[in-house]
Amino acid sequence: MNESYEERLNKLKAILEEGNAVFFGGAGVSTESGIPDFRSTDGLYNTEYAYPPEEIISHTFFYRNPEEFYRFYKNKMLFPKAEPNACHIGLAKLEQKGLLCAVVTQNIDGLHQKAGSKNVFELHGSVWRNYCTKCKKSHTMYEIIEKEGVPKCDCGGVIKPDVVLYEEPLDDRTTMGAVRAIAGANTLIVGGTSLVVYPAAGLLRYFYGKHLVVINRTPTSADSGAELLFTENIGQVFANLRI
């Protein structure tokens, strides 16, 4: 017999109260903050553009056509006014209570930190960090937004977002930190991710803990091994936890 939402919610509360949980999340975590995901019907992969998004946000395209890269990047990937939703806030509170050890995120929006989370592994980098490709000086997101066309440093070098573009490897230090967190967790909550983006999704294989929980609107490859499965909005689930 299928368990009711309340029954599953109560089980999730009990699991989280055991402590030592890690959250692994993707774009679906931030859609309730007004940031579109990549693969939904109104996501970035389904917008009309001169080139496919996968091509535009690639390493090769950035260096070959920075003008078109930044036209897309500024229009579609920067949301400086976005605010954390109930999921971000709930995770930050769980960390403050000592029940959540880490957040491993594929998102680049910085909303987990904005909500108050401290131990965050940003697998794909962050739009809030940018650097000059020539002198390596750091630049803010607001500088990117304010500069016309291709943003350049005072030294003349092109500024590059500190995000992992297609064709680029994940940062080793960040990845190893995420692996250690997942491998040492008692509970792994997978939320707001389709688990189709690799190598990030492959980190789940390092989980050897007791409880696997999946919170996602659509089916994922982890569903069959999950102790608890939620298809409700992830913000709703965390808003209703009340731990």
C-alpha positions as CSV (number, residue, x, y, z in Angstrom):
1,M,0.0,0.0,0.0
2,N,1.3,3.4,-0.9
3,E,2.1,5.6,2.1
4,S,0.4,9.0,2.4
5,Y,2.3,12.2,2.2
6,E,2.0,12.7,6.0
7,E,3.3,9.2,6.7
8,R,6.3,9.8,4.4
9,L,6.9,13.2,5.9
10,N,6.9,11.7,9.5
11,K,9.4,9.1,8.4
12,L,11.6,11.7,6.8
13,K,11.5,13.7,10.1
14,A,12.6,10.6,12.1
15,I,15.4,9.8,9.6
16,L,16.7,13.4,9.7
17,E,16.7,13.4,13.5
18,E,19.3,10.6,13.4
19,G,21.7,13.2,12.1
20,N,24.7,13.0,9.8
21,A,22.6,13.7,6.6
22,V,23.9,15.1,3.3
23,F,21.8,16.8,0.6
24,F,22.6,16.3,-3.1
25,G,20.6,18.8,-5.2
26,G,20.1,20.1,-8.7
27,A,18.2,22.8,-10.7
28,G,14.8,21.7,-9.3
29,V,15.8,23.1,-5.9
30,S,15.9,26.7,-7.3
31,T,12.9,26.7,-9.7
32,E,10.7,27.8,-6.8
33,S,13.0,30.8,-6.5
34,G,12.2,31.8,-10.1
35,I,15.4,30.3,-11.7
36,P,14.5,28.0,-14.7
37,D,15.9,24.6,-14.8
38,F,17.6,23.2,-17.9
39,R,15.3,20.4,-19.0
40,S,11.7,21.3,-18.2
41,T,9.4,22.4,-21.0
42,D,10.2,26.1,-20.1
43,G,13.8,25.4,-19.2
44,L,16.9,26.7,-20.8
45,Y,17.2,23.7,-23.1
46,N,13.8,24.5,-24.7
47,T,14.4,28.2,-25.4
48,E,14.9,29.5,-28.9
49,Y,18.5,30.7,-29.5
50,A,21.0,31.0,-32.3
51,Y,22.9,28.0,-31.0
52,P,22.0,25.1,-28.7
53,P,22.5,26.1,-25.0
54,E,24.9,23.1,-24.6
55,E,27.1,24.7,-27.3
56,I,26.9,28.2,-26.0
57,I,27.9,27.4,-22.5
58,S,30.9,25.3,-23.5
59,H,34.6,26.0,-23.1
60,T,35.3,26.1,-26.8
61,F,32.4,28.5,-27.5
62,F,33.4,30.9,-24.7
63,Y,36.8,31.5,-26.2
64,R,35.7,31.4,-29.9
65,N,32.6,33.6,-29.5
66,P,32.6,35.5,-26.1
67,E,30.1,38.1,-27.4
68,E,27.4,35.5,-28.1
69,F,28.3,33.6,-24.9
70,Y,27.8,36.6,-22.7
71,R,24.6,37.6,-24.5
72,F,23.1,34.3,-23.6
73,Y,24.8,34.1,-20.1
74,K,23.6,37.5,-19.0
75,N,20.0,37.0,-20.3
76,K,19.5,33.4,-19.2
77,M,21.8,32.5,-16.3
78,L,22.1,35.5,-14.0
79,F,19.4,36.1,-11.4
80,P,20.9,38.4,-8.8
81,K,17.5,39.2,-7.2
82,A,16.5,35.6,-6.6
83,E,15.8,34.7,-3.0
84,P,16.2,31.3,-1.2
85,N,13.0,29.3,-1.0
86,A,11.7,26.9,1.7
87,C,14.1,24.1,0.6
88,H,17.2,26.3,0.9
89,I,16.0,27.7,4.2
90,G,15.1,24.3,5.6
91,L,18.5,22.9,4.7
92,A,20.2,25.8,6.4
93,K,18.2,25.2,9.5
94,L,19.0,21.5,9.5
95,E,22.7,22.4,9.4
96,Q,22.3,24.9,12.2
97,K,20.7,22.1,14.3
98,G,23.6,19.8,13.6
99,L,21.5,17.3,11.6
100,L,22.8,18.1,8.1
101,C,26.5,17.8,7.5
102,A,26.8,19.2,3.9
103,V,25.0,20.4,0.8
104,V,26.3,19.1,-2.5
105,T,24.8,21.2,-5.3
106,Q,25.0,21.3,-9.1
107,N,23.5,24.8,-9.0
108,I,25.6,27.9,-9.6
109,D,23.2,30.5,-8.1
110,G,24.6,30.7,-4.5
111,L,21.2,30.5,-2.9
112,H,22.2,27.8,-0.4
113,Q,24.8,30.2,1.1
114,K,22.3,33.1,0.9
115,A,19.9,31.0,3.0
116,G,22.7,30.5,5.6
117,S,24.2,27.1,4.7
118,K,27.9,27.0,5.5
119,N,29.3,23.7,4.2
120,V,28.3,23.8,0.5
121,F,30.1,22.0,-2.3
122,E,29.4,23.8,-5.5
123,L,30.2,21.1,-8.1
124,H,29.6,23.4,-11.1
125,G,31.0,26.6,-9.6
126,S,29.2,29.9,-8.9
127,V,28.0,32.9,-10.9
128,W,29.0,35.1,-7.9
129,R,32.7,34.4,-8.6
130,N,34.5,35.6,-11.7
131,Y,38.1,36.0,-12.7
132,C,40.2,37.6,-15.3
133,T,41.6,35.1,-17.8
134,K,44.8,37.1,-18.0
135,C,45.7,38.4,-14.6
136,K,43.4,36.2,-12.5
137,K,41.9,39.2,-10.6
138,S,38.5,38.5,-9.0
139,H,35.4,40.2,-10.2
140,T,31.8,40.3,-8.9
141,M,28.6,39.3,-10.7
142,Y,27.5,42.9,-10.7
143,E,30.6,43.9,-12.7
144,I,29.6,41.3,-15.3
145,I,26.1,42.7,-15.4
146,E,27.1,46.3,-15.6
147,K,29.8,46.0,-18.3
148,E,28.6,46.2,-21.9
149,G,29.2,43.3,-24.2
150,V,32.1,41.1,-23.2
151,P,33.2,42.1,-19.7
152,K,36.9,42.9,-19.4
153,C,39.3,43.5,-16.6
154,D,41.4,46.7,-16.2
155,C,44.4,44.8,-17.6
156,G,42.4,44.1,-20.8
157,G,41.8,40.4,-20.1
158,V,38.4,38.8,-20.7
159,I,36.6,38.0,-17.5
160,K,35.3,34.4,-17.1
161,P,32.6,33.2,-14.8
162,D,33.9,30.7,-12.2
163,V,31.4,28.1,-13.5
164,V,32.1,24.7,-15.0
165,L,31.4,24.9,-18.7
166,Y,30.8,22.0,-21.0
167,E,34.2,20.4,-21.9
168,E,35.6,21.5,-18.5
169,P,36.4,19.1,-15.6
170,L,35.0,19.5,-12.1
171,D,37.2,21.1,-9.5
172,D,39.2,18.3,-7.8
173,R,39.1,19.8,-4.4
174,T,35.4,20.5,-4.5
175,T,34.7,17.0,-5.9
176,M,36.8,15.3,-3.2
177,G,35.1,17.2,-0.5
178,A,31.7,16.2,-1.8
179,V,32.8,12.5,-2.1
180,R,34.0,12.5,1.5
181,A,30.7,14.0,2.7
182,I,28.5,11.6,0.8
183,A,30.7,8.6,1.7
184,G,30.4,9.4,5.4
185,A,26.7,10.2,5.5
186,N,24.1,8.2,7.4
187,T,21.4,9.7,5.1
188,L,21.6,11.0,1.6
189,I,18.7,13.2,0.3
190,V,18.6,13.6,-3.4
191,G,16.4,16.5,-4.4
192,G,15.5,18.5,-7.5
193,T,17.7,16.7,-9.9
194,S,17.1,14.4,-12.9
195,L,20.4,12.6,-12.2
196,V,21.4,12.7,-15.9
197,V,24.3,15.2,-15.7
198,Y,27.6,13.5,-15.3
199,P,30.1,13.3,-13.7
200,A,28.1,15.0,-10.9
201,A,25.3,12.4,-10.8
202,G,28.0,9.7,-10.5
203,L,28.9,10.9,-7.0
204,L,25.9,9.0,-5.6
205,R,27.8,5.7,-6.0
206,Y,29.9,6.8,-3.0
207,F,27.0,6.6,-0.7
208,Y,27.2,3.6,1.7
209,G,24.9,4.9,4.4
210,K,21.5,3.8,5.8
211,H,18.8,6.0,4.3
212,L,18.4,7.2,0.7
213,V,15.6,9.7,0.1
214,V,14.6,11.1,-3.2
215,I,12.5,14.3,-3.6
216,N,11.9,15.0,-7.3
217,R,8.9,15.8,-9.5
218,T,9.9,13.3,-12.2
219,P,11.4,9.8,-12.0
220,T,15.1,9.4,-11.5
221,S,17.6,6.5,-11.7
222,A,17.8,6.5,-7.9
223,D,14.1,5.9,-7.2
224,S,14.3,2.1,-7.1
225,G,16.9,2.2,-4.3
226,A,15.1,4.9,-2.2
227,E,13.7,4.2,1.2
228,L,11.4,7.3,0.8
229,L,10.2,8.9,-2.5
230,F,8.5,12.3,-2.8
231,T,7.1,13.6,-6.0
232,E,5.7,16.7,-4.3
233,N,7.4,20.2,-4.7
234,I,10.7,20.1,-2.8
235,G,9.9,23.5,-1.2
236,Q,6.6,22.1,0.1
237,V,8.4,19.1,1.6
238,F,10.9,21.2,3.5
239,A,8.3,23.8,4.6
240,N,6.2,21.0,6.1
241,L,9.1,19.3,8.0
242,R,9.1,21.6,11.0
243,I,12.0,19.9,12.8
